[in-house]
């Protein structure tokens, strides 16, 4: 009997010590757990998520690799208290730095600086706070497309806690997760598929859209499917580089009733739709802003906001808060922009969309 009690005591001590030594996850992750092919019916209540992206520093000789605008954006998002936050690429300057910058080639340092700036949302040191899901942009890819050190640094830092349920070779880069009545599918646009970058893993996307379906299906990528500006420098790093593959991706989302496609890459905010599917560009996270001319947008995109030209100097940094209403099957969007004159956050675009 004494021997049995001793064994039980040692088991308890071992369990406590193992749990106490477990390191916190860099970012809480949720993986799909439902049986493939299952459908979740509409739930009840409302909840929110935030979308933001594109925060490289405008200074080519930057000492951080991160825009000084990212910190106030992160603080404002944290005050919104969303259930989750989603970052849609171009975290840091990455490869795009001058020789004068002390951060040139210091990719790990740049990503650690980014983690520090978003700590009001999610603390990467303790693994606490609002779950923050991240995908890469072209600045995390590499100018010559062979910079493995940049990818390695990204995977070892920001991406280390992302879900690993993506296709082989894209773990923690391309992935999906679920939250209540919504499914989120996040695509890495910079892994080559059939020898082509700026494409998605279409067979994997098709499978994700067909399984674990929910009333709200949100898809995210760094690049717009339909360009909202005529900046030729954007084209080599964007999905329209390969229009056939882009069209297949969009058709798949339309046919599977995706609720919205969120992206960045262009340093501005633009909302439109094509074939009834909204494309919402939220690339005003602190990178050098771009002017906007509706005439420069892809004619296949029906613009909803803004409808008038905006000069580069009049553009404002910001983020988007989406409220999902499970009961009514709708989701509202409120764009928040920072007024540099009044130093206040103001409302930009607002919308209500019925889930498809």
FIMAR-987236 format. One record per residue (C-alpha): x, y, z; residue in three letters. Coordinates in steps of 0.2 Angstrom, whole numbers, padded with zeros to 4 digits, always signed. Layout:
% residues N
XYZALA
...
***
This chain:
% residues 356
+0000+0000+0000UNK
+0014+0012+0004UNK
+0023+0008-0012UNK
+0007+0011-0022UNK
+0004+0028-0013UNK
+0023+0033-0017UNK
+0020+0029-0035UNK
+0004+0039-0036UNK
+0013+0054-0027UNK
+0028+0053-0040UNK
+0015+0053-0054UNK
+0007+0069-0048UNK
+0024+0077-0045UNK
+0029+0073-0063UNK
+0013+0079-0071UNK
+0014+0096-0061UNK
+0032+0099-0066UNK
+0029+0094-0085UNK
+0015+0107-0086UNK
+0024+0120-0077UNK
+0039+0119-0089UNK
+0028+0120-0105UNK
+0033+0136-0115UNK
+0019+0147-0120UNK
+0014+0146-0138UNK
+0020+0161-0149UNK
+0003+0164-0154UNK
-0013+0154-0150UNK
-0019+0144-0164UNK
-0036+0136-0169UNK
-0036+0121-0180UNK
-0051+0114-0189UNK
-0058+0099-0179UNK
-0074+0095-0187UNK
-0076+0080-0198UNK
-0071+0084-0216UNK
-0087+0088-0226UNK
-0097+0094-0211UNK
-0107+0109-0211UNK
-0110+0120-0196UNK
-0127+0129-0195UNK
-0129+0147-0191UNK
-0126+0151-0172UNK
-0131+0165-0162UNK
-0124+0182-0156UNK
-0111+0193-0163UNK
-0092+0194-0163UNK
-0078+0204-0171UNK
-0062+0202-0180UNK
-0049+0215-0186UNK
-0039+0215-0202UNK
-0024+0225-0205UNK
-0008+0224-0215UNK
+0007+0232-0225UNK
+0018+0240-0212UNK
+0036+0242-0219UNK
+0045+0258-0214UNK
+0045+0272-0227UNK
+0064+0275-0223UNK
+0075+0265-0233UNK
+0089+0267-0220UNK
+0077+0262-0206UNK
+0084+0256-0190UNK
+0069+0244-0186UNK
+0062+0238-0203UNK
+0044+0243-0196UNK
+0034+0258-0199UNK
+0032+0269-0184UNK
+0013+0269-0188UNK
+0011+0251-0183UNK
+0012+0254-0164UNK
-0003+0266-0163UNK
-0013+0255-0175UNK
-0009+0240-0164UNK
-0015+0249-0148UNK
-0031+0255-0157UNK
-0035+0237-0162UNK
-0032+0231-0145UNK
-0044+0243-0138UNK
-0057+0236-0150UNK
-0056+0220-0141UNK
-0059+0209-0156UNK
-0060+0190-0154UNK
-0046+0188-0167UNK
-0034+0199-0177UNK
-0028+0195-0195UNK
-0013+0202-0203UNK
-0012+0201-0222UNK
+0007+0202-0226UNK
+0022+0214-0229UNK
+0026+0215-0210UNK
+0043+0222-0212UNK
+0055+0230-0226UNK
+0063+0213-0227UNK
+0074+0213-0242UNK
+0069+0230-0248UNK
+0082+0241-0239UNK
+0097+0252-0243UNK
+0115+0247-0239UNK
+0114+0262-0226UNK
+0101+0253-0216UNK
+0108+0243-0201UNK
+0094+0231-0203UNK
+0099+0226-0220UNK
+0100+0207-0220UNK
+0095+0206-0201UNK
+0078+0198-0204UNK
+0076+0190-0187UNK
+0079+0208-0180UNK
+0065+0215-0191UNK
+0053+0202-0186UNK
+0056+0204-0168UNK
+0054+0222-0170UNK
+0037+0219-0178UNK
+0032+0207-0164UNK
+0036+0220-0151UNK
+0026+0234-0160UNK
+0010+0222-0161UNK
+0012+0217-0143UNK
-0004+0227-0137UNK
-0013+0214-0148UNK
-0003+0199-0145UNK
+0012+0197-0133UNK
+0024+0185-0142UNK
+0035+0183-0127UNK
+0021+0176-0116UNK
+0009+0169-0129UNK
-0005+0179-0122UNK
-0018+0192-0129UNK
-0029+0192-0144UNK
-0025+0177-0156UNK
-0016+0185-0171UNK
-0015+0176-0187UNK
-0002+0181-0200UNK
+0003+0177-0218UNK
+0018+0183-0229UNK
+0019+0197-0241UNK
+0031+0200-0255UNK
+0043+0209-0243UNK
+0045+0192-0234UNK
+0048+0183-0250UNK
+0064+0190-0257UNK
+0069+0201-0272UNK
+0078+0187-0281UNK
+0066+0174-0275UNK
+0080+0163-0268UNK
+0082+0171-0251UNK
+0080+0156-0240UNK
+0087+0166-0225UNK
+0071+0178-0225UNK
+0059+0163-0226UNK
+0069+0154-0212UNK
+0068+0170-0201UNK
+0050+0172-0204UNK
+0046+0153-0199UNK
+0056+0154-0184UNK
+0048+0170-0177UNK
+0031+0177-0182UNK
+0025+0161-0191UNK
+0031+0148-0178UNK
+0014+0148-0169UNK
+0003+0147-0185UNK
-0008+0132-0189UNK
+0002+0118-0197UNK
-0013+0111-0207UNK
-0008+0118-0224UNK
-0003+0108-0239UNK
+0014+0099-0239UNK
+0028+0112-0240UNK
+0017+0126-0235UNK
+0014+0122-0216UNK
+0012+0138-0206UNK
+0012+0148-0222UNK
-0004+0143-0229UNK
-0017+0137-0217UNK
-0035+0137-0211UNK
-0044+0139-0194UNK
-0062+0140-0188UNK
-0070+0152-0176UNK
-0088+0150-0171UNK
-0099+0151-0187UNK
-0084+0156-0198UNK
-0070+0148-0207UNK
-0054+0157-0212UNK
-0043+0152-0226UNK
-0026+0161-0227UNK
-0016+0158-0243UNK
+0003+0161-0245UNK
+0005+0169-0262UNK
+0024+0167-0264UNK
+0026+0148-0264UNK
+0028+0142-0282UNK
+0013+0131-0288UNK
+0017+0123-0305UNK
+0032+0134-0306UNK
+0022+0150-0304UNK
+0023+0161-0289UNK
+0009+0174-0286UNK
-0003+0159-0286UNK
-0013+0149-0273UNK
-0013+0131-0270UNK
-0029+0129-0280UNK
-0032+0110-0276UNK
-0030+0114-0257UNK
-0041+0129-0258UNK
-0054+0119-0267UNK
-0053+0106-0253UNK
-0054+0118-0239UNK
-0070+0127-0247UNK
-0078+0110-0248UNK
-0075+0104-0231UNK
-0080+0111-0214UNK
-0091+0123-0222UNK
-0099+0137-0211UNK
-0111+0151-0214UNK
-0097+0163-0215UNK
-0082+0159-0226UNK
-0068+0172-0227UNK
-0052+0170-0238UNK
-0036+0180-0236UNK
-0021+0183-0246UNK
-0008+0197-0248UNK
-0011+0201-0266UNK
-0028+0208-0273UNK
-0035+0197-0286UNK
-0040+0213-0295UNK
-0028+0227-0295UNK
-0034+0243-0288UNK
-0020+0254-0295UNK
-0009+0255-0310UNK
+0007+0254-0301UNK
+0018+0243-0312UNK
+0029+0239-0298UNK
+0015+0229-0290UNK
+0011+0218-0304UNK
+0026+0206-0303UNK
+0021+0202-0285UNK
+0002+0200-0287UNK
-0010+0187-0292UNK
-0015+0196-0309UNK
+0003+0191-0315UNK
-0005+0175-0319UNK
-0023+0179-0325UNK
-0028+0161-0329UNK
-0024+0155-0311UNK
-0032+0171-0304UNK
-0048+0167-0313UNK
-0049+0149-0307UNK
-0046+0155-0289UNK
-0059+0168-0290UNK
-0072+0156-0298UNK
-0069+0143-0285UNK
-0073+0156-0271UNK
-0088+0162-0280UNK
-0095+0145-0283UNK
-0092+0140-0265UNK
-0101+0156-0258UNK
-0086+0164-0250UNK
-0092+0179-0240UNK
-0077+0190-0243UNK
-0059+0190-0249UNK
-0047+0201-0239UNK
-0030+0207-0245UNK
-0017+0221-0245UNK
-0001+0224-0255UNK
-0008+0241-0262UNK
-0005+0254-0248UNK
-0022+0260-0247UNK
-0040+0255-0242UNK
-0052+0250-0257UNK
-0068+0239-0257UNK
-0076+0232-0272UNK
-0084+0216-0279UNK
-0083+0205-0294UNK
-0097+0192-0298UNK
-0105+0197-0281UNK
-0089+0192-0271UNK
-0082+0207-0261UNK
-0063+0211-0262UNK
-0057+0222-0248UNK
-0040+0229-0248UNK
-0034+0234-0231UNK
-0016+0239-0235UNK
-0015+0255-0225UNK
-0005+0248-0211UNK
+0009+0261-0211UNK
+0019+0258-0227UNK
+0022+0273-0239UNK
+0004+0277-0245UNK
-0002+0277-0263UNK
-0014+0289-0271UNK
-0030+0282-0278UNK
-0039+0284-0294UNK
-0055+0274-0298UNK
-0050+0274-0316UNK
-0035+0264-0312UNK
-0044+0250-0305UNK
-0047+0234-0314UNK
-0063+0236-0324UNK
-0068+0218-0318UNK
-0070+0225-0301UNK
-0085+0235-0296UNK
-0079+0249-0284UNK
-0089+0252-0268UNK
-0077+0263-0259UNK
-0070+0275-0262UNK
-0078+0282-0277UNK
-0067+0298-0279UNK
-0049+0300-0282UNK
-0038+0302-0266UNK
-0021+0310-0267UNK
-0006+0302-0259UNK
-0005+0316-0246UNK
-0023+0313-0241UNK
-0022+0295-0238UNK
-0023+0289-0220UNK
-0017+0274-0211UNK
-0029+0262-0203UNK
-0037+0245-0200UNK
-0054+0237-0203UNK
-0065+0229-0189UNK
-0078+0217-0195UNK
-0093+0212-0184UNK
-0101+0195-0188UNK
-0119+0193-0184UNK
-0123+0175-0183UNK
-0142+0177-0181UNK
-0145+0187-0196UNK
-0131+0180-0207UNK
-0123+0197-0210UNK
-0107+0205-0206UNK
-0103+0224-0204UNK
-0087+0232-0208UNK
-0080+0249-0201UNK
-0064+0256-0207UNK
-0054+0266-0194UNK
-0042+0279-0200UNK
-0030+0290-0191UNK
-0032+0309-0193UNK
-0014+0316-0191UNK
-0021+0334-0188UNK
-0034+0330-0174UNK
-0024+0314-0168UNK
-0040+0305-0167UNK
-0047+0289-0175UNK
-0061+0292-0187UNK
-0073+0281-0197UNK
-0069+0279-0215UNK
-0079+0266-0225UNK
-0094+0257-0217UNK
-0104+0242-0225UNK
-0116+0228-0221UNK
-0115+0212-0232UNK
-0126+0197-0232UNK
-0116+0181-0231UNK
-0116+0172-0247UNK
***
